[in-house]
Every structure is written in structure tokens, then in C-alpha cells.
Amino acid sequence: MNKIASFLVRAHKWMLALWLIFFVVMGYFAVQLPSLLEGDGFRTDGDFEQVQKELTKTFQFPESTLLILFEKQTNDSDAEFRTNINDTLTTLDKQTTTTMIQSPLKDAALMKSDMAYAVLHFDEKQEDMSDAIQEVKKITDDTAGVTVTGSPVLSEDINQASQDDLKRAELIGLPVALLVLLFAFGTVVASLLPLIIGAITVIISFGLLTFIGKDINLSIFILNITPMIGLALSIDFSLLFINRYKEELEKQAKAEAIITTIQTAGRSIIFSAVCVFIGLGAMLVIDIDIFKNVAIGGMVVIAIAVLGSLTLLPAMLYVLGDRIHKWRIVRTNRDSRARWRTFAGAVMKHPVLITLVAVAILIIGMLPVQHMQLAIPTADSLPKHFESRIAYEKIEETFMQENKSTIYAIAERPDGWLNEAGLQEMKKLQDSFSREKEVTEIDTLFAASNIEEPAKLAAALEQPQMRKQLEPAIEPFVQGEKLLIPVHLNVEASSNEAQTLARTWSEKDWPVDIQFGGQPKFNQEIYDEIYDKIGLAVAIILISTFIILMLAFRSIIIPLKAIIMNVVGLTSTFGILVWIFQEGHFGLPEMDLALIVPVLVFSLVFGLSMDYEVFLISRIREFYLKTEDNTEATVEGLANTSKVITAAALIMIVITGAFAFTGVAPVKQIGVGIAIAIAIDATIIRLLLVPSLMKLLGDWNWWYPFGKKKRKTEDTRPAQ
């Protein structure tokens, strides 16, 4: 570490030049990232994907659909309303790339007295629908009472809302973060450096993700999550580094001060980054795009944040030298340790009471978690004022039957289906599906042909004239060796009953090869993938964190205690999120938590909270090795780190909490969740529980049976 630090000081000009070039090049590519983002990331390889491909390729289902909502205007007659629908759809048919239009004028199920909707079919995939959407909107925007919606439009609007949210969060979070930094450092120059490092980190990360996005489908949510993580971590790391550098600058020349800072604070930054890296990397085991996206985006931005904090920041500090103290705005307290020492002493005098009070508060926060409801984000992810959401919800409420869903079964039979044996097998499948209480209707060739007996239908198909007449009925259901059976259910696609049925049918040993699709199957695969893999992801985080902390602090109790406190704190966070969002407090509408929220908040915050654990315990251990007095070491460790931990946590809360003012619901929930978790960790856990338990456990904190414990001879340089 000493050689690396010395090299960075000597090559500071080259380092600045390299970073400038890197920043300019990546900045050029960063602006291209939003155009590469598509969908909400809820996609996994499985039967649903295979069936969707088969539906479009073999059974001519559209690749994408748009919905056009028509609302009758106050002064329009019924005839004028119908004329408006006809004129609009005729123009759309002539001037767009639509392959088919389902018109409410031809299908009574698509029309009510004052409202109707049409379905436009397209061959383009959803991610390629941008031009088609613009073509449709050019025609409909000039017509009163006509709105375009549907999955491609909702996805595009979420992308735009995410970009707007990012700007709004930056406008809120960055100025407040600057104020916190001004109170921490007192000078404008020192306070601006972390923000500069944060901005450079995010822009370079966006540039790198642009290259990654050309080979991997990236979710639109990455546009918010990456800056949230990047800004918070970069500013945190920079705060730690600059705080230590200013201390060292009072004792030695700037070159030596930077070298010492890299050797001490740099080690803590690397260690902290590893913890966060592991937390995010663990999500890669969950085979769903959104988790892979966040993991990849998070790991990229963490890597750049560490590199920036340990190479670019030292180079900038070396060039600035004493000018780091320039433009003082706030007269800071040069030594706040006395106040923190008094506070720590008070906590240590009443460890049992403090522990009981802290645990009681956390338990109260945990109580609502038992009612947690998780959902896959849909149109309600958008702010309520978006026209696409308003139109979609009107169509859903007016035309879509409640508690209804469809499972699509695609069966393959080598000998085909249009012979008597194949039709007998088809009938058996139909009868087997119909036995389930959730099944209300099954679309089959028998119903379409009005011939219910397999033998009679087989006989009819052998007659050329009858065969020709039955072709229109055959085509939607049978294509070569493949058979499509839409099975309609009386339960919602997101219900446990629908998911259980999709899972049961997929696991059943059928006489022919069958794959199942439809929204129930999609939900079942997403939920199962998370529930099946979340245990492995959590185990990776817990075990790796325990090993790293054990080796770092040469203790069994401290890492075990840290993990338990983190789990308790995060559980309390989830309970508070349920209370805020699910129960609709603080003026928010009641909404389920997005399925990604618990996984993402746990994975990210578990690593972030270890930052503060490292900062605090490293200093406590330093004093313990010197004094061999656990109580004194805890007091001094708390006194020497509380200021920087509080400032770092406050900045993290500000940056992530700013996303509470955004409109995309999952992003709002994630931002609020991280902010609450950090607040709990930096106050109740770090300032109350940690010192209380350190006092109660005494020398047992440092029990380490795997090696001889080093004392005063050990390198005791502080880690922050």
C-alpha cells in the first residue's frame, strides 16, 4: 500500500490527465444510455418466455399491442362518437405499421355507452416500438378524447419519468448534501470535492453501462438506482478520505499526509466497498433481469467510486494542497470529541437500559412486516397524472373482468393432432384442465367447430369439403404438431391460486410435452425464482461478511453481533415501509411494495451499514490494542468516529431520501427504504446498541480462538 500511495503522489499529474480523458470519453457514451434501457426488468428464462415466442411465431399472436381509448365528449351524439372512432382507426390503419386492428365497432365487448377501446397489433418487439408509438400519437394527439396506452407506452413513459425523477432527486439531494459537507468541513473547496467525485463516478459508470447495455438488456430502473448508489458511496468515501487528510495535513507535509491517508482511510474504503460489492453481487444468483441489472450497475459504480476516491481524489488534493482550506463559510468545531466522549460515557453507564430501549424501538418498527404484500410493478408504477396510466386504468376498470386470467398451454405431439388419436388426446387434456375449480372456460377446436366428439370431428376432417370449412376453426388452435389451449381462470393472475395451478400443471407428468404460459405462469416463475434463490443470496452475504469481519477484527463475537443487528435493523425498516406505503401514511395512496424492494434494500444496505461498522470498530480495536481496556476503547472509538459516521450517514440519507420526492413508485420505495435503514443503523444501532453491547460483553468481544491475539506490537494505525 505504501508503494502504491507513493506512486500516486509522484504521478498525480498523469493521474489527473487520465481521469480527464476517461471522463470526456465516457461522458460521450453516457448520454446514450437512456435510449438503450427497456422494460421493467421482470424477465427470466423459463416456460413463459418459450410460450410467448411460440405464440407469436407459430400462432400469429402480435409481438406488441397498443390500446387506444376513446371517450365520448359531452356534446357528441352516439353517431358522432362512432364516426370519430371509425375515422381515427381508418387513419391509423393507413398511416402506421399496424398489422391488425381490433375495432370496438366490430366487437361489442370493446365498447360501452360512453367509452370504447381498440387494440392495435404490431410485428415490432416492445423495445423497438418507439417509432410506432410516435406515429400513432401524431394521429391521436389532435383528436379530443383519444388516448394511447398499453405496455410499450407505459414502459416508455416510465423511462421518461425515471429521467425526470433523476433530475429532481439531484436538484433536491445535491444542494442539501453540500450543506452537510459545509458543516462537516467548513470550507467551500473541501465541500465541493466529494460532489465532483460523485458526479464523475456516475457519468463514467453510465458510459460503461452503455457498452454493457449493447449486449445485455438493461432495465429502465437502472437509471435511478445507479446514481443513487454512486453518489451516496462516492460522497461517503470522499468524506472519509478528506476528513483524514485534513487531520494528517496538520501534522506533516501534503505528500506524506496523502500517503498516510491512502494507507489508513484507503484501507477502510476498500474494505467497505468489498462489503457493498458482495451485497450487490449476491443478487446475480437470482435469474431475473432486474436483479442482475442492479447488481451489474451497482458493481460498476462501486468500482469507479473506489478508484476515484483512491486515485483521482488524492491527485486533486495534492494539487490543491493548503487551498483545501480556502473559502471558509462555516466555523467548524475543530475537536468535537469531547461532546461525543460525554455521550459515549452516558451510554456506557446504562448499557442494559439502553439495550432494552433500543431493541424495543426496533421491535415496534418490525411489527407491520408480518402484513407485507409484494407485487410486480405495473401501470401504478407511474405517477397518477400520466395519461397512459389514466387510460390503462380506465380500460382495466371498465372492460377487464375482475378476478380473471388466462393460462396458455402449448402441447406438442409427434403424430399431429388432426387424427382420431390426436383428437382423443386433445379431449383428455381438455377434460383434465376442466376438473380444476379455478377453470371457468377452455377454448378448444371442439368448441370452435361445434363438434364435441373426437371420432365425429376426425371423420369430418377426412372429408375434403368439411376440412376446408373447418380450416378457420383449426388455424388458431393447431399448427402442425403443436396445439394451443387457452384456459380461462376465475382468479387473478397474481393470486396464489393461479400461481399454484400454473406450477402444478408445469410439474405434472403429462402424456405429451406441454409448456404453460400466460400472466399466471409469468408471476409464478418470477416469485418462485426469488423465493428459491433469496436464501442462497442472503447466505452468500452473511457468510462472506462474517468471514471478512472476523479476519479484519480477529473476533468471533463482533461480526456475529454486527450481522444480527443488521438483520434486526433491516427487518424494522421493512416494517416501517409497510406502514408508510401499504397502509398509506404521510398522504401516500395505499400500494403494495414492489417485489424488488426487500431484496435490493437488504443487499445494498447490508453492505453500506458495514461501512459504519468498519469505521467504528476499527478505531475501537485500535484503542483496545493499546490499553487492553474494553470500556475505555469503546468510549474513545465512539468519540473519534461519531462525527464522520454521522456526517456520512446524513449524506447517504439525503442522497437516497431525495428519491422520496420522485414519481416512479418502486424507485420511491427503494430510496425511502435505504434512507430509513441508514438512519436506523447510524443512530439506534451504531450510537446506542453497539456501545451498550460492547460494554455488556466486555473482553468477550475480542474472543478469537483461531490464533494468538496481538496486542501493543500490532500496527495500530486507525482505519479512518
N, C-alpha and C positions, 0 to 999 in steps of 0.2 A: 504493500500500500504506500510505503514511503517513496519508492522509486516512481510509482505512478503519479503521486502528488507532486514530486519534484519536476517530473517531465511536463505536467500540465502548467506549472508556473513558468518554465522555460519557453514552452511553445504556446503561450497564451494568444499571441497574435495570429498564428496559424489556426488555432482553435476557433477564434472569432471569425476568421475568413471562411473556414469550412462550414461553420454553422450558418453564416450568411448565405452562402451558395445553396446549402441544403434547404434553407428556409424559402428562398426565392423559387427554386425548382419545385419543391413540394407544394408551395402556395399556388403555383400554376395549375397543378393537378387537383388540389383541394376543392376548388370551385366546381369541379366536375362531379364530385361525389353525390350530391343530391339527385342528379339525373340517373344514377345507377341503382338507387335504392328502390325496392319494390316490395309491396305486401307487408303484412304484419309479422312475418317470420314464423307463423304457426304452420309449419310443414315438416313432415317426417316421411321417410321412405317406408312404405307399407302397402297393405291391400288397397287402401283408399286411393293412393296415388295411381296404382296399377289400374284400378277400375275406372278412374277418371280418364286415363289415357285411352282405355278400351272404349269408353262411352263416346268419346269424340272421334276416335279413329274408325271404329267398327260400326257404331250405331248412330253416327252422324249427330251427336249432341254438339251444340255450339262450344267453341273454345271459350268464348266470353259472351256475356249478355249485358245490355244496358236496359234500364227501366225508365220509361217516360211517363211521368204523372201528369194527367190532365185534370184541372179543377175548374168547374163551371163558374163563370163570372156572374156577378149579381144581376146584370141586365141581360144576360144571354138566355135565349129560349133553348128548348131541348134540341131543336133542329139546328140552331146556330152552334151549339156545343158539339154536335155530331159532325157538322161541316168543318169546324175548327180541327177536330181530331183527324178527319179524313185528309184535309189539306196538308196538315203537318206531316202525317205519315207518308203521304204521296211524295212530298218534297224530300223527306228523309230517304225514301226508297230510291229516288232518282240521283240524289247528290251525295250519298255516303256509301261506304263499302259493306253495308249490312247484307247478310246472306238470306235472311228471312225476317219477317215482321209478324208477330202475333198481335193482331189488332183487336181492341175491345168492341169494334163494330161487327166483328165476325164471331167473337167469343163472349157470350153474355156474362161469363164468370169474371171477366176483367172489367166490368162496368157496374157502377151504382148510379143512382139518380143524378148526383152532382159531382161524381168523381169517377175517373177511369184510368187505366194504365195500359201501356203497350210494352211488349218485350222485343227488343232488337237483338238479333243473333249476329255474331261476328266470328270469322275464322282466326282472327288475331288472338294470340295469348294475352292474358291480362296485363302482363308487364309491357306489352307492345301496343297498348290501346290508347296511348296519349293522343296521337293524331286523330284517331277515330272519335274520341271524346270531343276534341276541339271542333271537328266537322259537325257533329251533332249539336253542340252548344251554339254554334254560329246560326243554326236554323231555329233553334228553340228559344234562344235568349230574347228574340224580338217579339215573341208571342206571349201574351199575358196568360197566366195560369198554367204554364207548361214548365216542368222541371225535370232535369236529367239526374238520375241516381243509379244505383247498382254497385256491385262490388268494385269494379275498376274505378268508378268515380269516387267512391268512399276512400279507396286506397290512395288515389291522387290527392284528395283533399287532406287526408291525414299527413301525407308527405309535406304539403304546403303548410299545414298547421304546425307541424314539427319545426319547420324552418322559422316560422313566426315566433313560436314558443322559445326557440333558442335565442333569438334576438331579444325577446322580452326578459328572459331569465338573465341574460348578460347585462342588460340595462339596469336590472334590479340588483343582481348579486355582486357584480364587479365594483360599483361605487361603494357599496357597504363593506365589501372586503377591503377596499382601500382605506376606509375609515378605521377598520380594525387594525390594519397594518400600521397606520399612522400612530395609533395609540400604543402599539407594541414597540415601534422603532423611533417614533418622534420626528423623523426626517422624511422629506418627500422622495429623495433618491432611493433610500433603503426600502421605502414602502412600494415604490413602483417596480423594483426589480422582480419580486415574485409574480406580479401581474404580467410582466413582459415574458418571463419564462413560461408562465401558464399559457399565454396566447400563442407563443411559438410552438409549444408542445402540441396544442390542439390542432393548429394549422398543418404542422408536419404529419401528425397522425392521420388527419383527413386525407392528405396527399398519399400516404402509404395505403390507406384503406381503399382509395380509388383503384390502385393496382390490384389489390386483393379482390375488390368487387367485380373485376372483369372475369374472374374465374369462379367466384363463389357468390351465390345470391345473398345480398345483404338486406336486412330489414330496415324499414324507414325509422324504426325506433333508435337505431344506432346513431342517428343524427343528434339525438338529445343525450343519450347515455354516455357516449364517448367524451363530449365536452364536460359533462357533469363530473366524471371521474378524473379527466385530465386536468381541469382547472383546480379542482379540490386538492388532488395529490401534489401537483406542481407547486402550488402556493404553500401547501403544508411543508413539503421538503425544503423549499427555498427559505421559508420562515425559520426552520430549524437550523439550516446552514448559516444563514446571515446572522442569526442570534449568537451562534457560537463564534463566528468570525469576528463579530464586534467585541466579544469578550477577549478573544486572543489578541486582537489589534491593540488593546490597552497594555498588553504585556510584552509584545515583540513586534518586529518589523512585518510589513504586509506579506512578504513572501513566506516567512516562517508561519505567520498566522493562518494563511491559506493552507499550507501543508498540514499543520496541526488540525485544522478544521476538517480537511478531507479524511485524515486518519481517524478522527473521532466521530463527528457528525456524519461523515460519509459512510462509515460502517453501519450506523443506525439506519440511514436512508436505504442502503442496500438490503439490510435485513428486513426492514418494514416493507419494502417493495416486494421482496420474495414472499412474504406472508399474503399480501394482497394478490400477487400473481397466482399463487396456489389457489386462493379462494375463487378467483375468476376461472382459472384453468380447469378446476374441478367440474365446471359446468359443461365442458366438452364431452363428458361421458353421456350426457343427455342428448339423444339423437333428434333434436328439434332445432330448426334453423335459428330461432330467436335466441336460444341459449348459446349456440355456437357463435352467432354473430356478436353477442355481448361479450363472450369470452375472448374472441379474437380482437374485437375493438378495444376491450379493456386491457388486454395484454400488450397490444401495440402502444397504447397511450401510456401505460405504466413504464414500458421500456424507454420511451422517449423522455418521460418525466425524470427518470433516474439519470439518463445520460445528460440531459440538460442541467440537472441540479449538480452533477459531479464534474462536468466539463465546461459547459457554457457559462454557468454562474460563477465559478472560480475565476475564469478568464475575465469576465466583466468586473468582478470585484478587484482583481489585480490592477486593471486599467483605472478604475475609479480611485483606489487607494483611500486616502483620508476623505475624499469627496463623498464617501458614503454617508458622512455626517452633514452634508450640505442641505440647506433649505429646511431648517428645523421649524416645525409647525406646532408640535406638542412637546411640552417639557415632561419627559418621562421620568418615572421614579427609577433611579439607577440601581437601587437594590430593594426589591420588593420581598426579599426572602424573609425578612423579619416578620412581616404580617402572615406570610404563609407558614412560617415556623410556629407562630402562635396558634394558627388554625389547626395545624397538624397535631400540636400538643394537646389541644382540646379534644380532638377526635380520639387520640390515644388514651386519654383519661377515662373514657367511657366506651370501650370497644364493644361490650355486649349490647348496650342500649343502642348504639349507632348501628350495629349489625342488624338488630331486630327491626329497627325503624326502616332501614334501607330495604331489607327483604320484604317487609310489609308493603312498602310502596310498590315494589316490583310485582308482588303478587296481585295487588289491586289492578295494576296495569294488565296483568296476564288474564284476568277473569273473562273478558269478552272473547278471547281467542277460541273458546270452545264453540262459538257460533260462526266461525269463519266460513264464508261461502266464496269459492273461487270460480271464475268464469273466463272463457276465452273472449278477448275483446272483439266487439262487433261495431255496428254503427254508433253505439253510445260512447265509443272512444273519442268521437269528435265533439267539439263544443256544440251546445244546443242551437246556436244561431246559424250553423252551416245549412244551406239549402238542401244539400244531398242527404243529410241526416234527417231533416224535417220531412222530406219527400219519402224517404225509405220507411220511416216510422208510420207515416200515413198509409202507405201501401200495406205495410205489415198489419196495422190495426184494422184496416177496412176490409182487406181481401184475404189475408192469410189466416187460415183456421188455427185457432189456438190448440195447443197440445197435439199437433200433427207433425209427422216427419216421415221420411221415406228411406228405406234401405234398398240399394240396388244390388241384386245378385246376378253375377255373370258365371254361367256354368258352361263347361266345355266337355263335349262328348265326341270321341274319335269317329264314331259311325254316324254322326249327324243326329238331327232331332226330328226331321220330317218323314220318318218312317214309323211304323207302328210301335216298335220297341222304344224308339226315342220319345215318342209322344206319351207312351206309358210311363217312362221315367220322368217326363215333364209333369205329368199329373201327380206322381208320387211326391215330387218336390213341392208342388203347389199345396197338396194336402198337408205335408209336413209343416210348411210355413204357417198355414191357416190355423193350426192347432194352438198356436201361442195366443194368449189372451190380449196381447198388445196389438195384434194384427187386425185391421179393420177391412182391408181390401187388398187384392192381389191382381195386378194387371198381367194377363197371360194371353197366349194365342187362342185359347179356348173361348175366353170371353169376347175377344175381338172378332172371332169367326162365327160366334153364336153356335158352335158345335162343342158340346161338353165331353163327349165320349171319344177317347183316343182312337178306338177302332173305326168309328164313323169318320173322324177327321182324316185318318190315314187313307181310308177308302176314297174320300173326296179329293185328296191331294194326288191320287193316282190317275184321276181323270183330267186331261189337259185343260178342258174348258173351265172346270171348277178350280184347278190350280191357278189359272190366270186370274180368276175373280178373287181368289184368296191372297194373291201376292201383296196387295196393300196392307192386309192384316198381318201377314208374315213378316214383312220387312222390318217393322220396329222391334220385333222380338227375336228373330232368328237370322243369323248371318253365318253361313257355313256351319262350322262345328260349334259355334258359340250361341248361347241362349241368354237373353236378358229378361229378368223377372223383377219388376219394381214392386216392392212390398210396402204398403202404407200402414203406418202405426198410429195409434191413438194417444201417443205420448210425445213430448218434445224431444228434439234431437239431443239436447243437453241433459236430459233426465237420466237417472241411474238405470231406470228400466230399459230405455232404448240402448244405452251403452252395454248393459248386461246381455241383452238379446244379441247385439252385434258381436260381442265377444264369444258368447255361447255357440252361435252359428259358425263362427270362424274356427273354433276349436273342435267342432263336431266332425266325425269321420263320415263324410257323405259318399255315396256310391259313385259320384262323378266329381271332377275337380270344380270347386266353386270358390270364387272370391267375392267379398262383400264390400260395398262402398256406400256412398251417401253420407249426409251430415252426421248421423248417429255413429257410423264407423269412424269418421274423422275425429269426432270428440273422444271416442273410446280409445283410439290409438294415441292421441295426444296425452290424455290423462294417464293411460297405462304406462306410457314411456316415462313420464315424470315420476309417477309413484314407484315404478320398478327401479329407476336409476337414482332417485334422490338419496336413498340410503347410501349408495356407493359414493356419490359426490360428497355427502356430509362426512362419511368415514375418511375419505381422502383428506378433506380439510382438517378434521380433528386430529387424525393420527400424524399427519405431516407437521401441523402446528405444534403438537405436543413434543415431537422429536426435536424440532428446531429450537423451541424454547428450553427444553431440557438440556440440550448441548450448550446453548448460549449462557444459561444461568446456572448450570451444574446443580440442578434441583429437580426433584420429582414433584413436590407439592406445588410449587409456583405455577408451572404450566398446567397442572391439573386444575388448580384453583382458577386460573385465568380462563380456561375453556368452559368450566361450569358457569362462571359469572357471565361470560359472553352469551352462552346459550340462554340463561335466565333473562338477561337484558334484552336479547332479541325476541324472545317469546313475549315479553312485556310490550315491546314495540309493536308486534303483530296484533296484540290485544287492543292497543290504542288505535291502530289503523282500522280495525274492525269497528271500533266505537266512532271514529271520525267519519269514515266513508260508508260502511254498511248501515250504520244507524243514522246517518245523515246529520251530523252535528256541524256547527260553525256555518250554517246556512247552505251546506252542500246537499245536493239530492242524494237519496239513498242509492247506492250502487255496490255491486259485488266487487271484491278485489280482483284485479287482473291475475290470471293464473301465474304469470311470471314474477309477480311482486315478491312473494315469500322466498322463492329460490334466489332471485337476484339480490335482494336486500341481505339475506343471510350470507351469501357467498362474498359479497363485496364488503359488508360491514364487519364480518368476522375478521377479514384481513386488515381493514382500516383500524379497527379497535386495537389490534395488536401493535400498531404504531405507538399508541399511548402507553401500552403495557411495556413495550421495549424502552421507551424514553424514561419511564418512571422506575422500573425495576433495575435497569442498568445503573442508574445513579444510586439507588438504594444498595445494590450489591457492591458498588464501589466503596461506599462508606462502611458497609458491613465488613468488607475485607480489611479495611484499615482499623476499625475499632472493635470488631467482633461483638458489638452490642446491637442486637436486632432493633430495639426500640429507638435508639439514637439514630441508627442508619435509616430507619423508616421516616423519622421526622425530618432529617436533613435531606433525604431523597425527595420527599414531597415538597419541601421548601425550595429546593433548587430547580424543580421541574414544573411546578404548578403553573407558573406564568406562561411558559411556552406551550404547555399542553392546553391550557385554557384558550390561548390565542389561536392555536392551530385548530382546536375543536370548533371554536366560534366561526372561523373562516370556512371550515368544512360545512357547518350548519348553514351559513349564509349562502354559499355557492349551491348546495343541493336544495336547501329550503326555498330558494328563489323559484324553483320549478313548481312550487305550490301554486304560483300565480299563472301557470300555463293552462292551456285548454285541453290537451290530449290526456284523457283520464289515466291511462297506465303510467305515463311519464309523471303526472302529478303525484300519483300514489307512490311511485318509486322515490321521487325527490323528497316528499314528506316523510316517507319511511326511513330513508337514510339520515335525514336531519334529526328525527326523533331518536333513532338508535344512537347516533353520535352524542346527542345531548345527554341521554341516559348514561352512556358509557363514560363521558368526561366528567360527570357530576356525581351521580349516585354511586356508580361503580368505582371510578378512579379516585375520587376525593373522599369517599366515605367507606365503602366496603373494603377496598384494597388495604388501606392503613389499619382499619379495625381488625381484619383477619390476620394481617401481618403481626399485629400486637398479640392477638389471641394465640397464634400458633408458635410464636417465639422462634427459637432456633430450629424447630421442626421445618420451618420454611425452607431451610437450606440442606435438608436431608438428601443425600446423593450417594447411593450405595455402590456406584459403579467405578469409583476412582477416589483417590486421595484428594481431599479438598485443599485447594491452595488458599493461602492467606495473604499476608502482607507482601510476600515476594512476588505476587502476581501483578501483571500490568493493570494498574487501576485507573487508567485514563478514563474519564467519563465518556459515555457513549453519545452524548448530545451536547 
